[in-house]
C-alpha cells in the first residue's frame, strides 16, 4: 500500500508478534549486561565478581627444590632435586617471586599415604631472612620426615594465607630401608 508523502512509517504488529519482540529485546538486554560485566568485571565496589583460573590473579611460579641455597637465596646450581632422604638438606626457593618479609607455606600429602594437609599456611608462616629478600629456605630433611613421614607432597607458598599462591611445586620424602647386605 502506498502512503501519503510526509506520513511516518508505522509498523503494525499483532499482539503475539509484540510479545515475541519484547522477549527478544529482554534477552538481548540481559546478554548485553552479562557481556559487559564479564568484560569490564566488578561488582560495584571494585572487587572482581569471581576469579578466573587463568585470569589476572597473581602469577604462580614453580618452587625449585634442591639440597643447598646460593648467596642469592636461590637453589644452588647442580643441587636441584625433588627427592630427599635422611641426612640431606631440604632447600626450596621461589625464583620469580617479588621480595617479601613473611611467607606462608602449605604442605599437602598427595601420595604415599592418606591425602591430607600436613602443614596449613598459618602453621607454616616463616619470616624471610634478611627481609625483604628473595624467598628461599633450608631445613634438615630429617625434620620433614619426622613431621610429615614418607610420601609425595605438594608445597604452596602464599604472601597472605587467605590470598592467591605465589609458588607451587611437588617433592618426595624417602626413607630407604636399611640394606639387607650390610653386615659386620
N, C-alpha and C positions, 0 to 999 in steps of 0.2 A: 504494500500500500504506500501510497505517496503521502507525504506530509507537507504541510504548508511551509514556505520559507520563513525562517526565524523561529519556528516552533521547536522546542527542545526535544531531543530523542528520549523516549521513555520506554524502558524495557518492562514488559508485562509478564510477570511470573505467577504461576499457580501457587497456592498455599503450600503444597507439597514441595515444590521447587524452592520456595523461600526457606523452608525448614532445612532442606538439604544444604542449601548455600550457607545458612547460618552455622550448621555443624562444621562444614568445611572451613569456614573462617575461624571458628573457635579452635579447631585442631591446628590450623596454621599458626595461630597466635601462641598456643601452648608450645608447639615445637620451636617456634622462633624464640620464645623466652628461655626454653631449656637450652637451646644452642647458645644464646647469649651468656647464660650463667656458666655453661661448660667452657666457653672460650674465655670469658672475662674472669670467671671464678668469683669466689667471695660469697659471703652471706650477710653483708651489710655492716659487719663490724671489723672487716679487714682480714679475717681468717679464711683459710680455704674451706670449702664445704667438705671435701674428702680428699685425702692424699692419694695420688695415683702411684702405683708401684714403680713406674718408670718416669714419674713426674719430676718436678723441680725440687724435690727434697734434697737432703744432704747427700753428697756423694759417698758411697760406701767403698772404702779401699780394702784391698786384701791385706790381712795381717801376715807378716813374714815371720816364720819361726826359725830358730837356729839354736846354737849352743854358746854363742858369745855376741856381745854388742861391741861396736867400734866406738871411737871417741865422739861420734855424732849421734850416738844412741840408736843407731840402725844395726840390724843384724849383720855381723861381720861377714865379708866375702869368704866363701868356702866353708862356712859353718851352717848353711841352710839345711834344715831337715824338718820333717813333721812327725818323726818318731823319736820318743825319748824313753830311756831306761834309767834305772838307779845309777847314781854316781855321775850323771850328766848335769849340766846346767841347762835349764829351760829358759830360752830367751825369746822375746817377741817384740815386734815393733810395727807401727803403722807409718810407713814412709811418706805417704802423701797427705797426712793429717796436718792441720794447722797447729801451731804451738798451743799447749794447754797447760793449766796448772793443776787440774784434777781430772781423772777419768774414772769411769765406772765399768767394771768388767763382769760380764755374764758368761758362765760356762755351762753348757748343756751336754749331757751324755747322749750320743746318737748311735752308739754301737758298743757291743761287748758287755752289755748289762742293761738294766732297765732304763728306758729313755726318761731322763729327768733332769731338772735344773739342779746342778751340784753347787753352783755359786750364783746367787742373784746379783744384779747390778749394784744394789745398795750394799750388800755384804762385801762386794769386790771393789769398793771405792779406794782409789790409790792416788796420793799426791804425786805429781810428776817431778822427779828430781831436777834441781836447777831450774825450777819453773820461772817463766814459761819456757819450755824446751820441747824437743822432739819427744814423741811418745814411744818409749822403749823401756822394757823391764827385764830383769833376770830373777830367777828363783831356782833353788835346787829341785831337780826332777823328783827326788825322794819325797819332798814335801807334798807335791801334787799326787804322787802315787799313794801316799799315806792318807791324804784328804779325800781324793776322788776315786782311787782304785784304777785298775787296768781297764782300758776301753778307748773308744774313739770319741772325740769331743769337738764341739763347735764353740769357739770363743767369739763373743761380740763385744765391742768396745763402744761406749757412749760418752759424750761430754756432759749429758744430763740423763739421769736414769729413766726419766719419763720421755726423753726425746728420741730422735732418729739415731740409728747407729752410724758411727764413722768408720768402723772397721769390722771385718769378719773373716774368720778362717777356721780350718779344722786341723787337729793334731791327734796323735795317738800316744797313749802311755802304755808301755810294755814292761812287764816284769818277768823276764825269762826265768824258767825253772832251772835249778842247778843242774849241771851236766851230770849224766849218769856215769860218764867215763872218768870223772875227776876222782882221784884217789891219792893215797899217801905217797 
